[in-house]
Amino acid sequence: MNKVIPIILTFMATPIFAYIGPGMGGGALAAIIGFFAAIIIGIWGILYYPIKRFIKNKKKSKDEQ
């Protein structure tokens, strides 16, 4: 019987009505966009600059020949 009471109370929970204002919504949106932008820019930095350096060195060695 003691194990059944928490399960019954879980399903009998009443809904909570909350208001998220424009300031909180805007801040949450900015945080989400910033998080994904940081990941994309990090991947870009890791991949772009070594490839750029490789192409630059390849062109330089081609010009020397």
MDAnalysis code that builds the backbone (N, CA, C; Angstrom):
import MDAnalysis as mda
import numpy as np

u = mda.Universe.empty(195, n_residues=65, atom_resindex=np.repeat(np.arange(65), 3), trajectory=True)
u.add_TopologyAttr("name", ["N", "CA", "C"] * 65)
u.add_TopologyAttr("resid", np.arange(1, 66))
u.add_TopologyAttr("resname", ["MET", "ASN", "LYS", "VAL", "ILE", "PRO", "ILE", "ILE", "LEU", "THR", "PHE", "MET", "ALA", "THR", "PRO", "ILE", "PHE", "ALA", "TYR", "ILE", "GLY", "PRO", "GLY", "MET", "GLY", "GLY", "GLY", "ALA", "LEU", "ALA", "ALA", "ILE", "ILE", "GLY", "PHE", "PHE", "ALA", "ALA", "ILE", "ILE", "ILE", "GLY", "ILE", "TRP", "GLY", "ILE", "LEU", "TYR", "TYR", "PRO", "ILE", "LYS", "ARG", "PHE", "ILE", "LYS", "ASN", "LYS", "LYS", "LYS", "SER", "LYS", "ASP", "GLU", "GLN"])
u.atoms.positions = np.array([
    [0.820, -1.199, 0.000],
    [0.000, 0.000, 0.000],
    [0.866, 1.266, 0.000],
    [1.987, 1.215, 0.691],
    [2.852, 2.402, 0.786],
    [3.496, 2.752, -0.557],
    [3.687, 1.757, -1.436],
    [4.287, 2.021, -2.740],
    [3.269, 2.577, -3.721],
    [2.008, 2.352, -3.484],
    [0.956, 2.779, -4.393],
    [0.628, 4.260, -4.206],
    [0.759, 4.772, -3.020],
    [0.381, 6.164, -2.716],
    [1.191, 7.173, -3.537],
    [2.530, 7.076, -3.637],
    [3.261, 8.047, -4.461],
    [2.861, 7.985, -5.937],
    [2.568, 6.789, -6.422],
    [2.154, 6.655, -7.825],
    [0.813, 7.335, -8.037],
    [-0.108, 7.141, -7.132],
    [-1.427, 7.781, -7.234],
    [-1.280, 9.296, -7.151],
    [-0.446, 9.791, -6.252],
    [-0.253, 11.231, -6.111],
    [0.416, 11.845, -7.341],
    [1.253, 11.082, -7.997],
    [1.893, 11.573, -9.215],
    [0.874, 11.828, -10.310],
    [-0.052, 10.931, -10.466],
    [-1.060, 11.081, -11.516],
    [-2.170, 12.042, -11.137],
    [-2.282, 12.397, -9.856],
    [-3.314, 13.326, -9.407],
    [-2.795, 14.764, -9.318],
    [-1.572, 15.002, -9.782],
    [-0.990, 16.340, -9.694],
    [-1.800, 17.322, -10.538],
    [-1.989, 18.505, -10.013],
    [-2.735, 19.531, -10.738],
    [-1.782, 20.305, -11.649],
    [-2.284, 20.800, -12.766],
    [-1.404, 21.562, -13.661],
    [-1.008, 22.905, -13.044],
    [0.174, 23.349, -13.393],
    [0.674, 24.637, -12.901],
    [0.665, 25.605, -14.070],
    [0.049, 26.739, -13.870],
    [-0.018, 27.762, -14.899],
    [1.042, 28.811, -14.594],
    [1.944, 29.017, -15.535],
    [3.037, 29.961, -15.316],
    [3.127, 30.899, -16.514],
    [3.603, 32.085, -16.256],
    [3.770, 33.085, -17.303],
    [5.249, 33.341, -17.493],
    [5.701, 33.196, -18.718],
    [7.083, 33.550, -19.053],
    [6.996, 34.829, -19.866],
    [7.500, 35.901, -19.312],
    [7.421, 37.195, -19.959],
    [8.361, 37.306, -21.139],
    [8.245, 38.397, -21.880],
    [9.091, 38.565, -23.066],
    [10.579, 38.661, -22.722],
    [10.905, 39.197, -21.564],
    [12.318, 39.285, -21.172],
    [12.922, 37.918, -20.935],
    [12.192, 37.069, -20.258],
    [12.680, 35.707, -19.984],
    [12.717, 34.891, -21.271],
    [11.713, 35.030, -22.096],
    [11.691, 34.304, -23.370],
    [12.809, 34.747, -24.287],
    [13.053, 36.056, -24.353],
    [14.141, 36.579, -25.191],
    [15.497, 36.125, -24.695],
    [15.674, 36.121, -23.374],
    [16.945, 35.660, -22.810],
    [17.182, 34.185, -23.061],
    [16.133, 33.393, -22.939],
    [16.263, 31.961, -23.198],
    [16.576, 31.713, -24.674],
    [15.909, 32.436, -25.546],
    [16.161, 32.296, -26.983],
    [17.593, 32.703, -27.330],
    [18.063, 33.804, -26.758],
    [19.435, 34.256, -27.006],
    [20.452, 33.240, -26.494],
    [20.172, 32.622, -25.345],
    [21.085, 31.613, -24.800],
    [21.140, 30.386, -25.701],
    [19.996, 29.958, -26.213],
    [19.966, 28.790, -27.088],
    [20.701, 29.077, -28.393],
    [20.429, 30.225, -28.994],
    [21.110, 30.596, -30.245],
    [22.607, 30.744, -30.010],
    [22.992, 31.359, -28.900],
    [24.410, 31.526, -28.585],
    [25.122, 30.203, -28.378],
    [24.443, 29.259, -27.757],
    [25.033, 27.936, -27.531],
    [25.334, 27.248, -28.857],
    [24.350, 27.223, -29.756],
    [24.558, 26.564, -31.041],
    [25.536, 27.330, -31.919],
    [25.536, 28.655, -31.844],
    [26.495, 29.456, -32.611],
    [27.916, 29.169, -32.136],
    [28.111, 29.022, -30.830],
    [29.445, 28.724, -30.300],
    [29.942, 27.371, -30.794],
    [29.061, 26.404, -30.865],
    [29.453, 25.077, -31.372],
    [29.833, 25.165, -32.843],
    [29.013, 25.842, -33.641],
    [29.281, 25.958, -35.079],
    [30.571, 26.731, -35.334],
    [30.779, 27.833, -34.628],
    [32.001, 28.626, -34.810],
    [33.227, 27.846, -34.349],
    [33.077, 27.067, -33.294],
    [34.194, 26.234, -32.843],
    [34.584, 25.197, -33.874],
    [33.597, 24.533, -34.443],
    [33.880, 23.550, -35.494],
    [34.485, 24.235, -36.713],
    [33.971, 25.400, -37.058],
    [34.494, 26.170, -38.185],
    [35.973, 26.507, -37.967],
    [36.304, 26.959, -36.775],
    [37.691, 27.307, -36.471],
    [38.614, 26.118, -36.500],
    [38.120, 24.977, -36.036],
    [38.950, 23.776, -36.027],
    [39.195, 23.270, -37.441],
    [38.197, 23.370, -38.300],
    [38.337, 22.818, -39.648],
    [38.876, 23.811, -40.672],
    [38.472, 25.061, -40.607],
    [38.771, 26.025, -41.662],
    [40.240, 26.434, -41.699],
    [40.795, 26.787, -40.568],
    [42.157, 27.334, -40.569],
    [43.229, 26.316, -40.971],
    [43.176, 25.077, -40.537],
    [44.179, 24.122, -41.057],
    [44.036, 23.871, -42.556],
    [42.794, 23.820, -43.047],
    [42.579, 23.633, -44.488],
    [43.106, 24.839, -45.249],
    [42.857, 26.032, -44.731],
    [43.346, 27.260, -45.364],
    [44.876, 27.263, -45.416],
    [45.518, 26.875, -44.325],
    [46.975, 26.840, -44.275],
    [47.528, 25.803, -45.260],
    [46.863, 24.649, -45.374],
    [47.297, 23.609, -46.304],
    [47.214, 24.102, -47.747],
    [46.119, 24.756, -48.101],
    [45.955, 25.276, -49.461],
    [46.986, 26.359, -49.751],
    [47.233, 27.221, -48.767],
    [48.216, 28.292, -48.944],
    [49.618, 27.710, -49.150],
    [49.985, 26.706, -48.361],
    [51.296, 26.072, -48.508],
    [51.398, 25.317, -49.824],
    [50.308, 24.729, -50.278],
    [50.315, 24.008, -51.546],
    [50.524, 24.966, -52.715],
    [49.856, 26.128, -52.669],
    [50.037, 27.131, -53.716],
    [51.463, 27.676, -53.711],
    [52.001, 27.872, -52.508],
    [53.359, 28.415, -52.389],
    [54.377, 27.422, -52.965],
    [54.206, 26.140, -52.699],
    [55.142, 25.145, -53.223],
    [54.981, 24.986, -54.741],
    [53.762, 25.180, -55.240],
    [53.518, 25.104, -56.692],
    [54.188, 26.288, -57.389],
    [54.162, 27.480, -56.787],
    [54.789, 28.663, -57.372],
    [56.308, 28.553, -57.389],
    [56.866, 27.866, -56.402],
    [58.324, 27.698, -56.339],
    [58.831, 26.776, -57.424],
    [58.007, 25.880, -57.887],
    [58.453, 24.925, -58.912],
    [58.422, 25.590, -60.216],
])
